[in-house]
Amino acid sequence: MTSDTPARRRGRVFSRRRGAPGRARRRLGAAVRMLAALALAGGVYTAFTPGAFAEDNVQLSAVAQEGKALYDTSCISCHGRDGQGVTERGPSLIGVGSASVEFQVGTGRMPMTRQEAQAEEKPPQFDKAQTEQLAQYVQELGGGPEIPDGPLVADIDTDPEALARGGELFRVNCTSCHGFGGGGGALSSGKFAPALHDPTAEELYAAMLTGPQNMPVFGDNQLTPEQKKQIITYIKFQLQEEKDPGGLFNLGRYGPSTEGMAIFLVGITLLVFTSLWIAGKS
């Protein structure tokens, strides 16, 4: 059996010392490769999602500069500097686009007076010109959906089928929340779908494009611009002009529930009185 001499022990110590720098170099190399991979992934993400961040020192147009002045005095406390958002106060505005601003600010839903389950419509605090200035500032700040130029209501004289197609699209996509007659309806957690009797064509288009509150976003992949205009045409001509094809008594436009109840009550009442009259004559 070989004895463990002092020379062999010194050899093992020297061997471990020589191996220690090699392990350190391997660990350092792994850390450097990991940092390089993270930096590359971050660069690729930033390159392919430029709209996710506001640009510093962006050159604003004259209209947007007016909007920035309004933003800095009325919106910055909740939405933060450059629209980055403030935790538990207001979301980021990067990427929401001018359409969202024109809907929220133009209908008085923003600025909110207090945190609630849902921002309710109220008299707007900014006029149309100021709303457009704010919208232009947010648009130039981070991009996003915009209301297109031109008419948003189809010409039913040149396109008579637009009204019928809009009704079909409305019944498929909108009635589950807003009702068949556009009267709105209750949702969960104190929220609700508003009535559609008063919104303008611009507000309707912006709502479909941006999906405010609990409303889903109907982007151009879900509903084309032409289909959005057809829905607006149906709302404007059929719901907002108080046309009731069923007669003078619309029964709240709640659909077959109220109609069935009315028929039942009227019918039962007539049957009862008819039965009593027959019994009295016999």
Secondary structure as UniProt FT lines:
FT   HELIX           6..48
FT   HELIX           50..52
FT   TURN            56..57
FT   HELIX           62..74
FT   HELIX           76..79
FT   HELIX           81..83
FT   TURN            87..89
FT   TURN            94..96
FT   HELIX           97..106
FT   TURN            107..108
FT   HELIX           128..142
FT   TURN            156..158
FT   TURN            160..161
FT   HELIX           162..173
FT   HELIX           175..178
FT   TURN            180..181
FT   STRAND          185..186
FT   TURN            189..190
FT   STRAND          192..193
FT   HELIX           201..210
FT   TURN            213..214
FT   TURN            220..222
FT   HELIX           225..234
FT   HELIX           235..239
FT   TURN            240..242
FT   TURN            245..246
FT   HELIX           251..253
FT   HELIX           256..281
//
